[in-house]
Amino acid sequence: MLLLNKTLLRMARGLWGWICLITALKMVSLAAIAGFAGAISAFLGQMDSPELTVAQAAGAILYALLAAVVVLISELLIGEGEYRCTVKARQNLRQSIFSKVLELDVEGLEKLGAVSVITTSVDGAEAMTIYYSKYLPGLFYSLMAPVYLFFKLRSLSLPVAAVLFACSFVLMPVNNLFRKHIEELKGDYWSSLEDLTGHYLEGLRGLNTLKLFCRDEHHTEVLQQKARQFNKIIMDVMKVNFSSFLLTDGLMYASILGALLITGRQLAAGQITFTAALTILLLSFGFFSSVRQLMNVTHSALTGVAAASGVEKLLQTDTSRPYRPDLALSREPFHGIEASGVTFAYEGRQPTLQDVSLRIAHGKTTALVGLSGCGKSTLALLLMRFADPRLGHIRIDGRDYLSLRPEELRRHIIMVPQSVSLFSGTIADNLRIAAPGCSDEELLKALEQVRLKAWVLAQPQGLDSDVGDAGAKLSGGQRQKIGIARALLSKAEYIIFDEATSSVDMDSEREIWNCIHELSESRTLILISHRLSSIRDADCICVLSGGGVQQCGVHAQLMEQSGLYRRLVEEQEALERQGEVHICA
């Protein structure tokens, strides 16, 4: 029953006041219950006594009623205190967890896993609140209550007080015999919950694919299997809990029975009064109430302890980024972005980029092409500082980008990803993510540049039109255009387009590329595209292969070489010709 988890205790900051208040209220309630038992026992013990007056009887009844009122008020305040403590704990935990999640970069999120982060943030935080609102106050109360009752009963019957006191403290180590096994099961419980949640979320995200290939029934069967496994672990926990309660309850009732036998013998021998015997009987059953309360919440608190390991893993994830403001400008600063000797590898994998060196001139359009997996998108992530290179340097206008904080760097470089993320709310809300202070006129100007102004103004609510959950009310092309408009509003000098047209229809793709070509006249663009015909006019085309830059130059130069770029262009042109032939046929 003694669960002192370092992670949970460290995160209890701001909660100790509530924990102590709940414990104190429990002690007040116990004192009132003891007073009630004493008053009732005194009244019942003197009922047949001729010395009992009406005033004494009324006083005893009034005292008992007063004690009952104190118990009632204390229990109500305990409930309120537990609620307040739960709310405060939930706020603190989720604030700490969400703040840490927001600090994660791509590499950190990949290491932890999105499902684990979601489960930890939601279910984990909820399970941990029980530890603060019920377990810790219950633990302190279970340590203090037997001591209080021992001194309360000692004056009535020292042997009874000693038996009950000894048994109350024996119960903790006895209950701990089951704790190790339960902790293992709770660890399995948490892993199984994450596995089940992950499979369920995958099913929701890929429901169309499952339906398309008629695999929804198979996915359902796997989900049911995982649910059965989760249910089996829950049943195993309940079996151990039942065994634990059976043993501890047996010890409790055995000690109470022993106390009753001792009390009866002392009463028969005239060593104690009938009033004292009644008080002992009433308090003997209440002697273990604190331990029973602790046992009831211990198994729930174990879930919080199991969740704490996931929270600890999240909170201990190193999200610090190198920051070297002392790094000076290079002696001959290059006006643009320069990467030299850049090497990067995701944890546990072979290097994705190996000794990459290239230059992206300011005011020019540079395209990154190559086979799938060659490191184009990884290079974009490095330029955005979602990850840092293991070796090498990246400089912007001659300044090492380690001398800039990530948020400062992203004022200069922005990216339009393959799939733009929109949030629930209006079109204006999503655009103002890039520039909160922008006026409606500025928003419409950006939308005009991406050929979306007319459509937005045609909507009944204009800029205040709701985009739906994650932009569900918009088409793929409209979402991408809003993403580009958002990038324009950021005023960044460098814009990365990472396969920005791969998930849109041909008309939207044509409009987006027209917009991109217009932007190339005023911005520095970095294009990553699978459609090589769209990047032919780039000022520089860099071909990546085998983790390095194999070729660099304009389209005409690269086509004169018998390299990878020429082969890719010829293969793509052949595929396009075949497609045209099929369409004509």
Residue pairs with C-beta under 8 A, 6 or more apart in sequence:
1 139
1 142
1 171
1 172
1 175
1 176
1 179
1 291
1 294
1 295
1 298
2 139
2 172
2 176
3 131
3 135
3 139
3 179
3 298
3 301
3 302
3 305
5 131
5 305
5 308
7 308
7 309
7 311
7 312
7 315
8 128
8 131
8 132
8 304
8 305
8 308
11 92
11 93
11 96
11 128
11 311
12 19
12 132
12 136
13 92
14 88
14 92
15 85
15 88
15 89
15 92
15 132
18 81
18 84
18 85
18 88
18 132
18 133
19 85
19 132
19 136
19 137
19 140
20 140
21 81
22 78
22 81
22 82
22 85
22 133
22 137
23 137
23 140
23 141
23 144
25 74
25 77
25 78
25 81
26 74
26 78
26 137
26 141
26 145
26 290
27 141
27 144
27 145
27 148
28 70
28 74
29 70
29 71
29 74
29 75
29 78
30 141
30 145
30 148
30 149
30 286
30 290
31 148
32 67
32 68
32 70
32 71
32 74
33 67
33 71
33 286
34 148
34 149
34 152
34 283
34 286
35 63
35 67
35 70
36 64
36 67
36 68
36 71
37 279
37 282
37 283
37 286
38 279
39 60
39 61
39 63
39 64
39 67
40 60
40 64
40 278
40 282
41 275
41 276
41 278
41 279
41 282
42 60
42 275
43 57
43 60
43 61
43 64
44 275
44 278
45 273
45 274
45 275
45 278
46 52
46 56
46 275
82 133
82 134
82 137
83 133
85 129
85 132
85 133
85 137
86 129
86 130
86 132
86 133
89 128
89 129
89 132
89 133
90 125
90 126
90 129
93 125
93 128
93 129
93 311
94 121
94 125
96 315
97 120
97 121
97 124
97 125
97 311
97 314
97 315
98 121
100 314
100 315
100 317
100 319
101 117
101 121
101 314
103 319
104 112
104 117
104 317
104 319
105 319
105 321
105 385
105 386
105 387
106 381
106 386
106 387
107 346
107 347
107 386
107 387
108 317
108 318
108 319
109 117
110 346
110 347
111 317
111 347
112 313
112 314
112 317
113 198
115 194
115 197
115 198
115 201
116 194
116 310
116 314
117 314
118 197
118 201
119 193
119 194
119 197
119 310
120 307
120 310
120 311
120 314
123 193
123 197
123 307
124 307
124 308
124 310
124 311
125 307
125 311
127 300
127 303
127 304
127 306
127 307
128 304
128 307
128 308
128 311
129 304
130 297
130 300
130 301
130 303
130 304
131 301
131 304
131 305
134 297
134 300
134 301
135 294
135 297
135 298
135 300
135 301
135 304
138 290
138 293
138 294
138 297
139 294
141 290
141 293
141 294
142 168
142 290
142 291
142 293
142 294
145 289
145 290
146 164
146 165
146 168
146 169
146 287
146 290
146 291
147 165
149 161
149 164
149 165
149 283
149 286
149 287
150 161
150 162
150 164
150 165
152 283
153 160
153 161
153 164
153 279
153 280
153 283
154 161
156 272
156 276
156 279
156 280
157 262
157 263
157 266
157 271
157 272
157 276
157 280
159 262
159 266
160 259
160 262
160 263
160 280
160 284
163 255
163 258
163 259
163 262
164 255
164 256
164 259
164 284
164 287
164 288
167 251
167 252
167 254
167 255
167 288
168 287
168 288
168 290
168 291
170 251
171 248
171 251
171 252
171 288
171 291
171 295
172 291
174 247
174 248
174 251
175 244
175 248
175 295
175 298
178 240
178 241
178 243
178 244
179 298
179 302
181 240
182 237
182 240
182 241
182 244
182 299
182 302
183 302
183 305
183 306
185 233
185 236
185 237
185 240
186 237
186 302
186 303
186 305
186 306
187 306
187 309
188 233
189 230
189 233
189 234
189 237
189 303
189 306
190 303
190 306
190 307
190 309
190 310
192 226
192 229
192 230
192 233
193 230
194 310
195 226
196 223
196 226
196 227
196 230
199 219
199 222
199 223
199 226
200 223
203 210
203 219
203 223
207 216
209 215
210 216
210 219
237 299
241 299
244 295
245 295
248 291
248 295
252 288
252 291
252 292
255 288
256 284
256 285
256 287
256 288
259 280
259 284
260 281
260 284
263 272
263 277
263 280
263 281
263 284
264 277
266 272
266 277
267 274
267 277
272 280
321 385
321 388
321 405
321 406
322 388
322 402
323 402
323 403
323 405
324 400
324 402
324 403
325 403
326 403
327 399
327 400
327 402
327 403
329 398
329 399
330 395
330 398
330 400
332 398
333 395
333 397
333 398
333 399
334 359
334 395
334 397
334 398
335 361
335 362
335 397
335 398
336 359
336 360
336 361
336 362
336 363
336 364
336 396
336 397
336 524
337 359
337 360
337 383
337 394
337 395
337 396
337 413
337 494
337 524
337 526
338 358
338 359
338 360
338 394
338 395
338 396
338 398
339 356
339 357
339 358
339 359
339 379
339 382
339 392
339 393
339 394
339 395
340 357
340 392
340 393
340 394
340 395
341 355
341 356
341 357
341 391
341 392
341 393
342 353
342 355
342 356
342 357
342 379
342 382
342 389
342 391
342 392
342 393
342 394
343 351
343 353
343 354
343 355
343 356
343 389
343 390
343 391
343 392
344 351
344 352
344 353
344 375
344 378
344 382
344 387
344 389
344 390
345 351
345 352
345 353
345 390
346 352
351 390
351 547
352 373
352 375
352 378
352 547
353 375
353 378
353 379
353 382
353 389
353 547
353 548
354 546
354 547
354 548
355 391
355 392
355 548
356 375
356 379
356 392
356 544
356 547
356 548
356 549
357 392
357 549
358 542
358 549
358 552
360 366
360 494
360 524
360 526
360 540
361 524
361 539
361 540
362 397
362 493
362 524
363 524
364 524
364 539
364 540
365 520
365 524
365 525
365 526
365 527
365 537
365 538
365 539
365 540
366 524
366 525
366 526
366 527
366 538
366 539
366 540
366 541
366 542
367 526
367 527
367 528
367 529
367 535
367 538
367 540
367 541
367 542
368 376
368 379
368 380
368 526
368 527
368 528
368 542
368 544
369 376
369 528
369 529
369 532
369 535
369 541
369 542
369 543
369 544
369 565
369 568
370 376
370 543
370 544
370 545
370 550
370 564
371 545
371 564
371 568
374 544
374 545
374 546
374 547
375 544
375 547
376 498
376 528
376 544
377 498
377 499
377 528
378 387
379 544
380 415
380 496
380 498
380 526
380 528
381 387
382 388
382 389
382 394
383 394
383 413
383 415
383 494
383 496
383 526
384 409
384 410
384 413
384 415
384 496
385 401
385 406
385 409
385 410
388 402
393 400
393 402
394 400
394 401
395 401
396 404
396 409
396 412
396 413
396 494
401 409
404 412
410 492
411 490
411 491
411 492
412 492
412 493
412 494
413 492
413 493
413 494
413 495
413 496
414 434
414 487
414 490
414 492
414 494
414 495
414 496
415 487
415 495
415 496
415 497
415 498
416 480
416 483
416 484
416 487
416 495
416 496
416 497
416 498
416 500
417 483
417 498
417 499
417 500
418 498
418 499
418 500
418 502
418 503
419 479
419 503
420 471
420 479
420 480
420 482
420 483
420 486
421 470
422 430
422 467
422 470
422 471
422 474
422 479
422 482
422 483
423 429
423 430
423 433
423 467
423 470
423 471
424 467
424 468
424 469
424 470
425 466
425 467
426 461
426 463
426 464
426 465
426 466
426 467
427 456
427 463
427 464
427 465
427 467
427 482
428 440
428 443
428 463
428 464
430 467
430 471
430 482
430 486
431 438
431 443
431 446
431 447
431 463
431 482
431 485
431 486
431 489
432 438
432 443
432 489
433 486
434 486
434 487
434 489
434 490
435 442
435 489
435 490
435 491
438 489
440 463
442 489
443 463
443 485
443 489
444 453
444 456
444 457
444 463
446 485
446 486
446 488
446 489
447 453
447 456
447 481
447 482
447 485
449 485
449 488
449 515
449 518
449 519
450 481
450 482
450 484
450 485
450 488
450 511
450 512
450 515
451 481
451 511
451 514
451 515
452 478
452 481
452 482
452 485
455 478
456 462
456 463
456 465
459 465
466 473
467 473
467 474
467 482
468 474
471 479
471 482
474 482
475 504
475 505
475 508
476 503
476 504
476 505
476 508
477 504
477 505
477 507
477 508
477 509
477 511
477 512
478 508
480 500
480 501
480 503
480 504
480 508
480 512
481 508
481 511
481 512
481 515
483 500
484 500
484 512
484 515
484 516
487 495
488 519
493 523
493 524
494 523
494 524
494 525
494 526
495 519
495 523
495 524
495 525
495 526
496 525
496 526
496 528
497 516
497 525
497 526
497 527
497 528
497 529
498 528
499 528
499 529
499 530
500 512
500 516
500 529
501 508
501 509
501 512
501 513
501 529
501 531
501 534
502 529
502 530
504 512
509 531
513 534
516 525
516 527
517 537
519 525
527 534
527 535
527 538
529 535
531 572
532 565
532 568
532 569
532 572
533 572
533 573
533 576
535 541
536 555
537 555
538 554
538 555
539 554
540 552
540 553
540 554
541 551
541 552
541 553
541 554
541 555
541 558
541 565
542 549
542 551
542 552
543 549
543 550
543 551
543 552
543 558
543 563
543 564
543 565
544 550
545 564
550 563
550 564
551 558
551 561
551 563
551 564
551 565
553 561
558 565
558 566
559 565
559 566
559 569
